[in-house]
Amino acid sequence: MAARKIALVTGVVSASLAKGEKGGNSGIGYETVKALLQSNEPYHVLMGSRSLEKAEGAIQKLHEECSKSTNTVEALQVDLTSDALIEKAFNQVKASPGHIDALINNAGATFDLAFIAGEVSLRECFLRAYNVNVAGTNVFTWKFMPLLLKSPDPRLIFVTGLSNVTQASRSYFPTPPQPAGWPKKIEFETIGYRCSKTALNMLMVDWNHKMRADEVKVWAVGPGFLETDLGNARHLAKEMGAKHPSIGGQFIRSVVEGARDADVGKIVVKDGISEF
């Protein structure tokens, strides 16, 4: 029987949604874990979550939804804003299982809607997004790289977001055209998040460059415009045509399992390659 591949997925559930983090039990991270559990390939999934209590609840739900699966999942406390907790998570995984085969950097946060609501300043909106989506992701990847390099087929995925324009129409999605005058009346904003995800794409390029000689396969994966709890705005995303997050989970699994091995070092989307 083939040995189980160890996949670590960050940002599956979060401790709180009050400040814009992804959470709940039906986002892209959750659906990625679910897709891996349902795979015909053997997996043990490390489910990264800021809240262990919520992670255990998510695991219970996964066991119900994947009752026929022989693959396994365990909770791992992950907080990208805390070096101490990143160190703790690393030591836990180093002790057992001792390595990882796929690191899926899914954790992300947006504070744009909190800025519009007057809950944070514009500076805070950007800095908090960069702290999680760029700095935290980079620190986590740097810390866990020695465990990834123990794999015979190491795979590193950065889940990117709405970081580019809609290629088909060159429209600036999702903000509609704005009339002249100031201030602008914008009800749904994503610019802090999108800027941070564009920086994440550059991070992917750099990691691909650094790890080429080590034969680590690196991608940024764009799952598309999906219905998640990001920014506590699931209802708004759904109204704008967002699709079910399971689409993203299945796509990410396909990359882990080799479907886009010809596109290493690129931003991959379901229909091909995305531009920066």
Number of C-alpha atoms within 10 A of each C-alpha: 4 7 9 14 18 22 24 25 24 28 26 31 32 25 18 14 16 10 18 23 23 27 29 21 21 20 24 30 32 27 23 27 29 25 21 26 26 19 17 11 14 19 22 21 25 23 27 28 27 23 20 18 15 20 25 17 13 21 21 12 14 19 15 10 13 15 12 10 16 14 19 17 20 13 21 24 24 28 24 25 17 14 15 11 15 21 14 15 20 21 13 14 17 15 10 10 12 15 22 28 23 25 25 26 24 25 29 29 26 28 30 26 23 20 18 17 11 10 14 17 15 15 10 16 24 21 17 22 25 23 17 22 29 22 20 21 24 20 16 23 19 11 16 21 17 15 19 24 18 13 16 11 14 21 25 27 22 26 26 29 23 20 22 19 15 13 10 6 8 9 13 12 14 16 13 10 9 9 8 7 7 6 6 9 10 11 10 15 18 17 18 23 26 20 19 28 26 18 19 24 25 15 18 24 18 13 20 21 13 12 15 13 8 10 14 24 23 27 28 27 27 22 22 18 19 22 24 25 22 23 23 21 14 16 12 15 19 15 9 13 11 16 15 18 21 21 18 27 21 21 22 31 20 15 19 23 15 11 12 19 14 9 15 19 20 21 23 23 18 15 6 10 13 18 10 12
